[in-house]
């Protein structure tokens, strides 16, 4: 649900507290989707990753567990 807040990056971090918020990222296998999923995880969000290539998405999940 959109709350009207916009996340503006300051020093590489979102200006909105996203700890324990849920984010769904599509296209998480590579590129922007992958980078977004990893960044959101690092910032403390709970992230659901989706892509047609389940094997590649597993690598994103494993990487996010390390952050």
Protein Blocks (a to p, Z undefined) as FASTA:
>chain_A
ZZhiacddeehiafbdfehiacddehklgmjllmmmmmmmmnopacddddfblmlmmmmm
mmmmmZZ
